[in-house]
Amino acid sequence: MKQLNVCSECEFYLPLDVGNGCCRRRPPVAAGTSFFSAVYPRIEKDFAACGEFEPKTPTPNSIPKNQTNKPRRKK
C-alpha cells in the first residue's frame, strides 16, 4: 500500500505551531487592504498533500551522525 504524502513532509511547508503551518508554494493571500498584511495560506500539518508536493531535501544537520558514508571497521 502506498503511503500518502502529507503537507508537513513537503519542501514548501513552513511550520507555525505543533499542528499547523503555511504553504509557501502559492503566493501570499491578501489579508486586508495593505500589501504588507499578506499571508501564506494556513494548512494543517497532516493535510493530504496537493499535486504540487515536493519532498523535503535533507540538510547536513538533519542527517543523523551515525548514518555516514564511511565503511565500518571490523573488530
KOLTIDO-455316 format. One record per residue (C-alpha): residue number from 1; x, y, z negated. Coordinates in steps of 0.05 Angstrom, whole numbers, padded with zeros to 5 digits, always signed. Example, Ala and Ser with C-alpha at 12.3 -4.5 7.8 and 13.67 -1.06 7.14 Angstrom:
BEGIN
 sevo     c1     c2     c3
    1 +00246 -00090 -00156
    2 +00273 -00021 -00143
end
This chain:
BEGIN
 sevo     c1     c2     c3
    1 +00000 +00000 +00000
    2 +00028 +00068 +00020
    3 +00038 +00118 -00037
    4 +00001 +00183 -00029
    5 +00043 +00246 -00027
    6 +00024 +00299 -00078
    7 +00040 +00374 -00076
    8 +00088 +00371 -00135
    9 +00134 +00328 -00092
   10 +00134 +00378 -00035
   11 +00191 +00426 -00017
   12 +00142 +00484 -00015
   13 +00113 +00473 -00085
   14 +00132 +00523 -00139
   15 +00113 +00500 -00210
   16 +00079 +00553 -00253
   17 +00059 +00513 -00315
   18 +00050 +00440 -00335
   19 -00006 +00423 -00287
   20 -00008 +00478 -00235
   21 +00036 +00512 -00184
   22 +00032 +00551 -00120
   23 +00042 +00532 -00047
   24 +00096 +00573 -00013
   25 +00082 +00542 +00055
   26 +00028 +00592 +00073
   27 +00035 +00668 +00069
   28 +00010 +00701 +00005
   29 -00064 +00718 +00000
   30 -00083 +00789 -00017
   31 -00107 +00793 -00089
   32 -00134 +00864 -00087
   33 -00123 +00926 -00047
   34 -00048 +00932 -00058
   35 +00001 +00893 -00015
   36 +00044 +00883 -00078
   37 -00011 +00843 -00113
   38 -00009 +00788 -00061
   39 -00002 +00718 -00089
   40 +00011 +00649 -00061
   41 -00048 +00601 -00066
   42 -00051 +00564 -00133
   43 -00056 +00488 -00130
   44 -00058 +00430 -00179
   45 +00007 +00391 -00187
   46 -00026 +00325 -00168
   47 -00066 +00352 -00110
   48 -00063 +00307 -00048
   49 -00012 +00339 -00003
   50 -00034 +00373 +00062
   51 -00009 +00358 +00132
   52 +00049 +00407 +00121
   53 +00081 +00363 +00067
   54 +00158 +00364 +00066
   55 +00193 +00320 +00015
   56 +00239 +00357 -00033
   57 +00312 +00355 -00014
   58 +00355 +00332 -00072
   59 +00402 +00383 -00101
   60 +00470 +00365 -00131
   61 +00443 +00378 -00201
   62 +00383 +00333 -00191
   63 +00424 +00270 -00175
   64 +00439 +00230 -00239
   65 +00513 +00226 -00255
   66 +00512 +00150 -00256
   67 +00489 +00149 -00183
   68 +00553 +00168 -00147
   69 +00583 +00140 -00084
   70 +00645 +00115 -00120
   71 +00654 +00040 -00119
   72 +00650 +00007 -00187
   73 +00714 -00021 -00216
   74 +00713 -00094 -00235
   75 +00730 -00112 -00306
end
